[in-house]
Amino acid sequence: MAAQKIDSRRMGEMSEGKLLMTMAVPMILSMMVQALYNVVDSIYVARVSEDCLSALSLAFPAQNIMIGLATGTGVGVSTLVSRALGRRDTAEACRVTGTAIFLCFCCWLLVALFGIFGAKAFIHSQTNVRSISRFAESYLQIVTIGSLFVYLEVCVERLLQSTGLTKLSMWTQMIGAVTNIILDPFFIFGWCGLPAMGTAGAAIATVIGQAVGSAVGFLFHVRLNRELPVKLKDIRPYRSIIRNIYRIGFPSILMMCIGSLTNYLMNIILGAFTSTAVAVYGVYFKIQSFFFMPVFGINNGLIPIIGYNYGARKKERIYRTIRFGILYASCFMLLGFFAFQFLPKLLLGVFTPSEAMLAIGVKALRRISPSFLFAGFCIIAGSTCQALDRSLYSLLVSILRQVVGLIPAAWLLSMTGDVNMVWWSFPIAEIISLAASLFFLRSALNGMERTFASDQ
C-alpha cells in the first residue's frame, strides 16, 4: 500500500541522525518556501508605506486563526485516513475524505462571514489610525472571503501525506507559494497595466496562489492518490467522523488560537506606543520564520521516528533521536541568535525601514534573540511529548509560555513607558517555557520507561 511507503527497516535500523534529516529535509524545504512568500509579501508592501506594513501585522492574528482551523482539521483528517487505510477499510477512508471536503466549505463559510461582518471591528479594536485600519480591513476581508482555497489546499495536502505521497504534498505547497511570490508585484504595484492596489493587491495574490495550490493538489489527488477516490455520495457530514476529526485536531487549533490571541494583545500593547512598533513586531515574525521553520520541519520528521520506535520498544533509538533533534534544532536557533545580534540592520533593511523603525527594530531583534537559545529545545521537547502520546503537555507549555509568560511580562514592562523594554518579555517567556518543557519531557520519558518495564 502507498501508506506503507516508509521503509520500516529504515525506521528501526538507520542511523538516527541520518534518518531524522532524511525525514525532515522535504518538510524543511516546503516550509522555507512558505516562509519566503510571507517575507516577500511584506517586503513588497513595505515599499508602499510603513502603514501598509503595520496593517499586515494587525490582520495577522485573524489570518492565523483561519490557517489554524485549516491545519487542525487537516491533522484530524490525515490521522483518521491513515488509520482506516491501516485497517484496509477503504470505504471508511473515502467517507473521511468526503467529510473533509464538506468541512472545507463549512470552515470557509464561517470565516467569510467573519470577514464580511467582523473584520472592521476586529481591526479597529487594535488601532484608531484610519490609514492603517483601512489597509488592514481590505486585506483581511479579501483573504477571509477567499479562504475556501486555504481549506481545500490544506485538505488535499493532508490527504496526500496520509497515503505517503509527501513529495506531492510538498510540490502543492511550493507551487502555490511561488505563484503568490510571482503575482505580488503585479497586484501591489500595478505592473502590466493592472491598478496598484497595495495591501489589497497582496491579499489578491495570496488568494490566487492558494487557488493554484489547491487546484494542483486536487489534480495530484485525483490522478495519483488512487486509494482515496473522491465520491460525490461521500461529500456529506458524517457526525461520528466530524467528532473524531476535531477530537484529534482540536489541540492544534487551540494552540494556533492561543498564538493569535498573543499576537492580538501584543499589537494592542505596542500600538499604545506607536504604529511603528507594531510594524517592527510584524517584521520580526516574518524574519524569525526562516529559523523556526527548519526546526518545525525537524519536529515533523522526529514524531514518526519516535512513534515507530516507541511501538517497537527501542528505547535507545528514541533517546538518540531526541538528542539529534535537540542538536539540529539548536544549531538553527543559534544561527538565528547570531543573525539577530550582529545583522539586525541588514535584516530590517529589506523592508525599506524608516529611521524610527530602524531605531526600534535593531533593539527589538537584539533583545528578543536570547529566547532563540532555549526555543529549539522547547520545540523538540513538545514534539517528543506528542510522539509519546502526551499531547496535553505541549498544549500546557504553549499556554504557560504565551498566556502566563509573554503577555503579562509585556504588559508589566510597558508600564515603564519605554517600548524597547517590552521586547525583554520574549526571553522571559522562553525561560518559563524551558522550565515547563524540562518538567513535562521528564514526565513523558518516565512514563515511557514505566510502560516498557511493564511489558517485560
Backbone hydrogen bonds, N-H to C=O, Kabsch-Sander energy under -0.5 kcal/mol:
donor,donor_aa,acceptor,acceptor_aa,energy
4,Q,1,M,-1.3
5,K,2,A,-1.6
8,S,6,I,-0.5
11,M,7,D,-2.1
12,G,8,S,-1.7
13,E,9,R,-1.5
14,M,10,R,-1.7
19,L,15,S,-3.0
20,L,16,E,-2.6
21,M,17,G,-1.8
22,T,18,K,-2.3
23,M,19,L,-2.3
24,A,20,L,-2.1
25,V,21,M,-2.6
28,I,24,A,-2.7
29,L,25,V,-2.6
30,S,26,P,-2.0
31,M,27,M,-2.3
32,M,28,I,-2.5
33,V,29,L,-1.8
34,Q,30,S,-1.9
35,A,31,M,-2.6
36,L,32,M,-2.5
37,Y,33,V,-2.3
38,N,34,Q,-1.8
39,V,35,A,-2.1
40,V,36,L,-2.9
41,D,37,Y,-2.0
42,S,38,N,-1.5
43,I,39,V,-2.6
44,Y,40,V,-2.5
45,V,41,D,-2.4
46,A,42,S,-2.6
47,R,43,I,-0.9
47,R,44,Y,-0.7
48,V,44,Y,-0.5
48,V,45,V,-1.3
49,S,45,V,-1.6
53,L,49,S,-1.3
54,S,50,E,-2.4
55,A,51,D,-2.0
56,L,52,C,-1.6
57,S,53,L,-1.3
58,L,54,S,-1.8
59,A,55,A,-1.9
60,F,56,L,-1.4
63,Q,59,A,-2.1
64,N,60,F,-2.8
65,I,61,P,-1.6
66,M,62,A,-2.0
67,I,63,Q,-2.1
68,G,64,N,-2.7
69,L,65,I,-2.5
70,A,66,M,-1.4
71,T,67,I,-2.9
72,G,68,G,-2.7
73,T,69,L,-1.8
74,G,70,A,-2.2
75,V,71,T,-2.3
76,G,72,G,-1.8
77,V,73,T,-2.4
78,S,74,G,-2.8
79,T,75,V,-1.9
80,L,76,G,-2.2
81,V,77,V,-2.6
82,S,78,S,-2.4
83,R,79,T,-2.2
84,A,80,L,-2.3
85,L,81,V,-2.6
86,G,82,S,-2.3
87,R,83,R,-1.5
88,R,85,L,-1.4
89,D,84,A,-3.1
90,T,88,R,-1.1
93,A,89,D,-1.9
94,C,90,T,-2.3
95,R,91,A,-1.8
96,V,92,E,-2.3
97,T,93,A,-2.1
98,G,94,C,-2.6
99,T,95,R,-2.5
100,A,96,V,-2.5
101,I,97,T,-1.9
102,F,98,G,-2.2
103,L,99,T,-2.6
104,C,100,A,-1.6
105,F,101,I,-1.2
106,C,102,F,-1.6
107,C,103,L,-3.0
108,W,104,C,-2.1
109,L,105,F,-2.2
110,L,106,C,-2.1
111,V,107,C,-2.5
112,A,108,W,-3.0
113,L,109,L,-2.1
114,F,110,L,-1.5
115,G,111,V,-2.4
116,I,112,A,-2.3
117,F,113,L,-2.5
118,G,114,F,-3.2
119,A,114,F,-1.2
122,F,118,G,-2.3
123,I,119,A,-2.3
124,H,120,K,-2.3
125,S,121,A,-1.3
126,Q,123,I,-1.8
127,T,123,I,-1.1
130,R,128,N,-0.8
133,S,129,V,-2.6
134,R,130,R,-2.4
135,F,131,S,-1.6
136,A,132,I,-2.6
137,E,133,S,-2.7
138,S,134,R,-1.8
139,Y,135,F,-2.0
140,L,136,A,-2.8
141,Q,137,E,-2.7
142,I,138,S,-1.8
143,V,139,Y,-2.2
144,T,140,L,-2.0
145,I,141,Q,-2.4
146,G,142,I,-2.1
147,S,144,T,-1.4
149,F,146,G,-1.2
150,V,147,S,-0.8
151,Y,147,S,-1.7
152,L,148,L,-2.3
153,E,149,F,-2.4
154,V,150,V,-2.6
155,C,151,Y,-2.0
156,V,152,L,-2.4
157,E,153,E,-2.1
158,R,154,V,-2.3
159,L,155,C,-2.1
160,L,156,V,-2.3
161,Q,157,E,-2.4
162,S,158,R,-2.4
163,T,159,L,-0.7
163,T,160,L,-0.7
164,G,161,Q,-1.8
165,L,160,L,-2.5
166,T,164,G,-1.4
169,S,165,L,-1.6
170,M,166,T,-2.3
171,W,167,K,-2.3
172,T,168,L,-2.1
173,Q,169,S,-1.9
174,M,170,M,-2.5
175,I,171,W,-2.7
176,G,172,T,-1.7
177,A,173,Q,-2.3
178,V,174,M,-2.7
179,T,175,I,-2.0
180,N,176,G,-1.8
181,I,177,A,-2.3
182,I,178,V,-2.5
183,L,179,T,-2.2
184,D,180,N,-2.0
186,F,183,L,-0.6
187,F,183,L,-1.8
188,I,184,D,-2.9
189,F,185,P,-1.8
190,G,186,F,-0.6
191,W,185,P,-0.7
191,W,186,F,-0.6
193,G,190,G,-0.6
194,L,191,W,-1.8
197,M,187,F,-2.2
197,M,195,P,-0.6
198,G,188,I,-1.8
200,A,197,M,-1.4
201,G,197,M,-0.5
202,A,198,G,-1.8
203,A,199,T,-2.1
204,I,200,A,-2.2
205,A,201,G,-2.5
206,T,202,A,-2.0
207,V,203,A,-2.4
208,I,204,I,-2.5
209,G,205,A,-2.5
210,Q,206,T,-2.2
211,A,207,V,-2.3
212,V,208,I,-2.7
213,G,209,G,-2.5
214,S,210,Q,-2.6
215,A,211,A,-2.2
216,V,212,V,-2.7
217,G,213,G,-2.6
218,F,214,S,-2.5
219,L,215,A,-2.1
220,F,216,V,-2.5
221,H,217,G,-2.4
222,V,218,F,-2.7
223,R,219,L,-2.5
224,L,220,F,-2.8
225,N,220,F,-0.8
225,N,221,H,-1.4
226,R,224,L,-1.3
228,L,225,N,-1.8
231,K,229,P,-0.7
234,D,231,K,-1.5
235,I,231,K,-0.6
235,I,232,L,-1.1
236,R,234,D,-2.0
238,Y,236,R,-0.9
239,R,237,P,-0.8
242,I,238,Y,-2.6
243,R,239,R,-2.7
244,N,240,S,-2.0
245,I,241,I,-2.7
246,Y,242,I,-2.1
247,R,243,R,-1.5
248,I,244,N,-1.8
249,G,245,I,-2.6
250,F,246,Y,-1.7
253,I,249,G,-2.0
254,L,250,F,-3.1
255,M,251,P,-2.2
256,M,252,S,-1.9
257,C,253,I,-2.3
258,I,254,L,-2.4
259,G,255,M,-2.1
260,S,256,M,-2.3
261,L,257,C,-2.6
262,T,258,I,-2.3
263,N,259,G,-2.3
264,Y,260,S,-2.6
265,L,261,L,-2.6
266,M,262,T,-2.5
267,N,263,N,-2.3
268,I,264,Y,-1.6
269,I,265,L,-2.5
270,L,266,M,-2.9
271,G,267,N,-2.5
272,A,268,I,-1.2
273,F,270,L,-1.7
274,T,270,L,-1.9
277,A,274,T,-0.7
278,V,274,T,-0.9
279,A,275,S,-2.0
280,V,276,T,-2.4
281,Y,277,A,-2.2
282,G,278,V,-2.1
283,V,279,A,-2.4
284,Y,280,V,-2.8
285,F,281,Y,-1.7
286,K,282,G,-1.5
287,I,283,V,-2.6
288,Q,284,Y,-2.9
289,S,285,F,-0.9
290,F,287,I,-1.7
291,F,288,Q,-1.4
292,F,288,Q,-2.3
293,M,289,S,-2.6
295,V,291,F,-0.7
296,F,292,F,-2.3
297,G,293,M,-2.1
298,I,294,P,-2.3
299,N,295,V,-2.6
300,N,296,F,-2.3
301,G,297,G,-1.7
302,L,298,I,-2.3
303,I,299,N,-1.5
305,I,301,G,-0.9
306,I,302,L,-2.5
307,G,303,I,-2.8
308,Y,304,P,-2.6
309,N,305,I,-2.3
310,Y,306,I,-2.2
311,G,307,G,-2.0
312,A,308,Y,-1.9
313,R,310,Y,-0.8
314,K,309,N,-3.0
315,K,313,R,-0.9
318,I,314,K,-1.5
319,Y,315,K,-2.2
320,R,316,E,-2.4
321,T,317,R,-2.3
322,I,318,I,-2.3
323,R,319,Y,-2.2
324,F,320,R,-2.5
325,G,321,T,-2.5
326,I,322,I,-2.6
327,L,323,R,-2.3
328,Y,324,F,-2.9
329,A,325,G,-2.5
330,S,326,I,-2.4
331,C,327,L,-1.8
332,F,328,Y,-1.8
333,M,329,A,-2.2
334,L,330,S,-2.3
335,L,331,C,-1.9
336,G,332,F,-1.9
337,F,333,M,-2.3
338,F,334,L,-2.4
339,A,335,L,-2.4
340,F,336,G,-2.6
341,Q,337,F,-2.1
342,F,338,F,-2.7
343,L,339,A,-2.2
347,L,343,L,-2.4
348,L,344,P,-2.5
349,G,345,K,-1.8
350,V,346,L,-0.7
350,V,347,L,-0.5
351,F,348,L,-1.9
352,T,349,G,-1.4
358,L,354,S,-2.3
359,A,355,E,-2.3
360,I,356,A,-2.0
361,G,357,M,-3.2
362,V,358,L,-2.5
363,K,359,A,-0.8
364,A,360,I,-2.1
365,L,361,G,-2.7
366,R,362,V,-1.9
367,R,363,K,-2.3
368,I,364,A,-2.3
369,S,365,L,-1.9
371,S,368,I,-2.2
372,F,369,S,-1.8
373,L,369,S,-0.5
373,L,370,P,-1.0
374,F,371,S,-1.2
375,A,371,S,-1.5
376,G,372,F,-1.1
378,C,374,F,-1.9
379,I,375,A,-2.5
380,I,376,G,-2.0
381,A,377,F,-2.7
382,G,378,C,-2.1
383,S,379,I,-2.1
384,T,380,I,-2.2
385,C,381,A,-2.0
386,Q,382,G,-1.9
387,A,383,S,-2.5
388,L,384,T,-1.7
389,D,386,Q,-1.7
390,R,385,C,-3.3
393,Y,390,R,-1.3
394,S,390,R,-0.8
395,L,391,S,-1.7
396,L,392,L,-2.4
397,V,393,Y,-2.3
398,S,394,S,-2.2
399,I,395,L,-2.1
400,L,396,L,-2.6
401,R,397,V,-2.7
402,Q,398,S,-2.3
403,V,399,I,-1.6
404,V,399,I,-1.7
405,G,400,L,-1.3
406,L,401,R,-2.7
407,I,402,Q,-2.0
409,A,405,G,-2.0
410,A,406,L,-2.8
411,W,407,I,-2.6
412,L,408,P,-2.5
413,L,409,A,-2.6
414,S,410,A,-1.8
415,M,411,W,-0.8
415,M,412,L,-0.8
416,T,413,L,-1.5
417,G,414,S,-1.7
418,D,413,L,-0.5
419,V,417,G,-0.6
421,M,418,D,-1.5
422,V,418,D,-0.6
422,V,419,V,-0.9
423,W,419,V,-0.5
424,W,421,M,-1.4
425,S,422,V,-2.0
426,F,423,W,-1.4
428,I,424,W,-1.8
429,A,425,S,-2.5
430,E,426,F,-2.2
431,I,427,P,-2.0
432,I,428,I,-1.7
433,S,429,A,-2.2
434,L,430,E,-2.4
435,A,431,I,-2.2
436,A,432,I,-2.2
437,S,433,S,-2.8
438,L,434,L,-2.5
439,F,435,A,-1.9
440,F,436,A,-2.7
441,L,437,S,-2.7
442,R,438,L,-2.1
443,S,439,F,-2.0
444,A,440,F,-2.7
445,L,441,L,-2.6
446,N,442,R,-2.4
447,G,443,S,-2.1
448,M,444,A,-2.0
449,E,445,L,-2.4
450,R,446,N,-2.2
451,T,447,G,-2.1
452,F,448,M,-2.7
453,A,449,E,-2.4
454,S,450,R,-2.1
455,D,451,T,-1.1
456,Q,452,F,-0.7
456,Q,453,A,-0.8
